[in-house]
Amino acid sequence: MKLEPLIQPELTLVLDGIGSRDELLGKVADHVAATIGQIDPAALESALAARESHMPTSTPEGVAFPHAMYDGAPKTFVATVLLRKGVGFGNDKHPASDVVFVLVGAPESAWQHVSLLARLARICHAPGALKSLRAAADPNDLYDRLLAEDARHG
């Protein structure tokens, strides 16, 4: 599964000044709703927060994968976020996350949602990938770097 059909420059963000996981999820839900349409930002934020409260999605590498199946999603997509200062995702054993992939899946495409999670995890574990993503200067650069990592890892 390639990322390109599921990511888009408009859903790629570089943010500074985010103080918490909940603030991040709210900001991303608002941005997704404004960009995609057909999405209630409060409902999406609630779905993402509910998933996180069940089990945090952070990793020991400082990456987080908040995700939710959302009835109003017209398709499966991902919002890619680079935080200039990471935020905790509720697992005290993991560092603050500064690379965040917010996955929103259409319920009828659950298989695609799982495949996307696996693909992003493989890319993040590849040597040099996170260093490259963290070096992005702006959202367009982050988008291009993610596409390059996707292509590099077949």
N, C-alpha and C positions, 0 to 999 in steps of 0.2 A: 504494500500500500504506500503510495506516494503522498506526501503532505500537500503538495501544491493545490489540488482541488479543494482542500479543506481549510486552508489558511488564506488570508487576504491582507494586503497592506493596511486596509482600513481598520483591521482588528489587531494591529500590532502596535504596542504602546511601550514607551519608555517613560517611567514615572519617578518623580522625586517627591519627598515629603509625605509619603504614605506611612501612617503610624501603626496600623494594625491589620491583621488578616481581614477583619470585618469591614474596615474602611476600604481595603483593596477590593473585596468582593462586591461591595456596593458600587464603587467607581466603575469596575469592569461591567457589572450588570447594566448600569446606566448607559455606558458606551455601546455595549452590544445592542441594547434596545434601540438606541438612536441610529445605529448603523444598519442593523438587520431588519428592523421593523418586525411586526407580528409577535413581539416579545414584551411581556410585562416585566419591567425591571425589578419591581419588588418581589414578584413571584420567582424570578430567576435567582435573585440574591438569596431568597429564602431556601430554594432548592439546593444551591451551592453550600450555604451555611449548614443546612441540615446534614448534608453528606459529610462535611468536615467535622461536625459535632459527633457523628457516628464513629469516624476514624480519620484522623488527620492524614493528609495526602503528601506531606513533605518527605524528603529523602535526606540521607546523610550528606549528599552533595550540595545541599542548598537549593534544591529544585522542589517545586510543588506542582501537583496535578489536580487542583480542584475540578470536580466534574459532576455533572448531573444529567439525567435523562429529563427532558422538559417537553411536556405535551404540546406546547406552542411552537416548538422549533421547526422551521420549515425544512431543515436539513441538519446534518451533523457538521459542526464547525469548531474551530479552536481560536481563542484569543491568546496571543502571545504577549507576555509582559516582562519587561526587564525593569527591576526596581533598583534605583541608585543606592538605596539602603534597604536591605532585606527586612522581612517581617516574620515573626514566629507563626507557625501553623498549628500549634498545640501539642507538638511532640518535643518534650524537653531534651531528648537525646539528640535532636537534629539542630543544626545551626539555622539561623534565620534564612528564609528562602528569598533569593533575589531574581531567580528565573522561574517564571510561573506560566504554566500552560493551563488555561481555563477551557475545558472541553464541555461542549453542550451537545447532547445527542438527541435526535428524534427517536422516540420510543420504538418505532417500527424498524429502526436501523441499529439495534443494540450491538450487533456483530461488528459494525463499522466503528462504533464507539470503543469497543474493546481492542480492536486492531489498531486504532489510532493511539490509544494509551500505550500499547506495546511498542509501536513504532517510535513514539517520542522517547520512551524509556531507553530503547536501544541507541538512539542518537545521543542522548545525554550521557550514556556510559562510554561512548566512543572517545578515545584519546584526543584531547584538544578541543572537543566540541563546545564544552561549557566555557572554556577560556575564550573561544571565538565569539560566542553569543554575548558574553559579559563585556566584551570590548566594543560592542556596537555603539556608535555615536548618536544614533537617532532611530526612530521607528523604521524608516526605510532601510537603513543599514542592518538593523536587526532582522527584518524580513528577508533581505538578500542573504544574510549569513545563515539563516535557518534553511532557506532553499538550497544553499550550497552544501550544508551539512547533510541534508536529505539526499541530494544527488551523490555525495561522496560515499554514503553508506548504502547505496543500491537499494 
